[in-house]
Every structure is written in C-alpha cells, then in structure tokens.
Amino acid sequence: QVQLVESGGGLVQPGGSLRLSCVVSGSNFNDAGLGWYRQAPGNQRELVATISRSYNLNYADSVRGRFTISRDNAKNTVYLQMNNLKPEETAVYYCNKRFGGSDSWGQGTQVTVSS
C-alpha cells in the first residue's frame, strides 16, 4: 500500500520561503516519477513541479526560478523549496507518485501566503 505524507506547509508572508516534504512509503520509490501539485479554492489542481527517476526536472512557468524540486532516494522523500512566495500561490499542495501508469496522492498540506 502506497502512502504519501506531506509536511512543511503553513502561513508565510509574501516574499517568504517554505520547504515542503513528502515521505513516500511502499516499494518502487527509486523508479517512480514524483511531483508536486496545488489546488486553490475554486480552481483545478495544477502541476507545480516534477522530477523523474533520472532526475529530469519540469516546472510550471509561474514557479520556474523560484521553486526547486528534489528527491532523496535514501529517505524515500521528495522536497519542494519555495522562495519568493506570492499571495496567489495560496493553495493546498499535494505530493504525487507516478509508477507503472498509476498515480498516488497525499492528503495535501496547506500553504497560505498572506501579510
């Protein structure tokens, strides 16, 4: 059974930084694609960043240069470093694992950017 547990969300002022973590239980972590998505109230879930098994990176245009996704295969963990956060990035952030054509999701962590 795959389980993804996010942490690191919270309240931050505009221009601030947060680091999200997602611990993934179960097998095949090293061979899986991993990603972060977000969903604001009234909006669809959108891609933020992904990292492949071979460490290829992909970012949404809106976060490129400010956010960094990384993975630690020894810890079964994927991270999202978020810098210079904007109020419009307030959302629930979800961790995703993709392997063998299947997607697994965490329950999400709330990020609120507000003064």
C-alpha positions in Angstrom: 0.0 0.0 0.0 1.5 3.3 -1.1 1.2 6.2 1.4 2.3 9.8 0.9 2.6 12.1 3.8 3.2 15.8 3.2 4.5 18.3 5.7 6.0 21.8 5.9 3.0 23.9 5.0 1.9 26.9 6.9 1.4 30.7 6.9 4.1 32.8 5.3 4.4 36.4 4.3 4.7 37.4 0.7 8.3 37.1 -0.4 8.9 34.4 2.2 10.0 30.8 1.8 8.8 27.4 2.8 10.1 23.9 2.3 7.6 21.1 1.8 8.5 17.5 2.3 6.7 14.3 1.3 7.6 10.9 2.7 6.5 8.0 0.4 6.0 4.5 1.8 5.8 1.4 -0.3 8.0 0.0 -3.0 9.5 1.3 -6.2 10.3 4.8 -4.9 13.6 4.9 -6.8 11.9 4.1 -10.1 8.9 6.4 -9.7 8.3 9.9 -11.0 7.4 12.3 -8.3 5.8 15.7 -8.3 4.1 18.5 -6.5 0.7 19.9 -7.5 -1.5 22.6 -5.9 -5.2 23.4 -5.8 -6.6 26.7 -4.8 -10.3 27.1 -3.8 -12.5 27.1 -6.9 -9.6 26.1 -9.2 -8.5 22.9 -10.7 -5.4 21.1 -9.4 -2.4 22.2 -11.3 1.2 21.0 -11.8 3.9 22.8 -9.9 7.0 20.7 -10.5 8.0 17.1 -11.3 11.2 15.1 -11.0 11.7 11.8 -12.9 13.5 8.7 -11.8 16.5 10.0 -13.7 16.3 13.4 -12.1 14.8 15.3 -15.1 13.1 18.3 -13.8 9.9 20.1 -15.0 8.4 23.3 -13.6 5.3 25.3 -14.2 6.3 28.6 -15.9 4.9 30.6 -13.0 7.3 29.0 -10.5 10.4 28.4 -12.5 13.4 30.2 -10.9 11.7 30.4 -7.5 10.8 26.8 -6.7 13.1 23.8 -6.6 12.0 20.2 -6.5 14.4 17.5 -5.3 14.4 13.9 -4.1 16.3 11.8 -1.7 16.0 8.2 -2.6 17.7 7.0 0.6 14.9 8.7 2.6 12.0 8.0 0.2 11.3 11.7 0.3 10.6 14.4 -2.2 11.0 18.1 -1.4 9.8 21.4 -2.7 11.7 24.5 -1.8 9.6 27.6 -2.4 11.1 31.0 -2.4 9.6 34.5 -3.0 6.1 33.2 -2.4 3.1 35.2 -3.7 -0.4 35.5 -2.3 -1.9 33.9 -5.4 0.1 30.8 -4.5 -2.1 30.1 -1.5 -3.3 26.6 -2.0 -3.3 23.0 -0.8 -0.1 21.4 -2.1 -0.2 17.7 -3.0 2.6 15.2 -3.4 2.3 12.7 -6.3 4.0 9.5 -7.1 3.6 8.0 -10.6 4.7 4.4 -11.3 3.5 1.8 -13.8 0.8 4.0 -15.1 -0.7 4.6 -11.7 -0.9 7.8 -9.6 -0.8 8.0 -5.9 -1.6 11.2 -3.9 -1.0 12.5 -0.5 -3.7 14.3 1.5 -2.1 17.7 1.0 -0.6 20.5 3.1 -2.0 24.0 3.2 0.2 26.9 2.2 -1.1 30.3 2.9 0.8 33.4 1.7 -0.5 36.5 3.4 0.6 39.5 5.3 
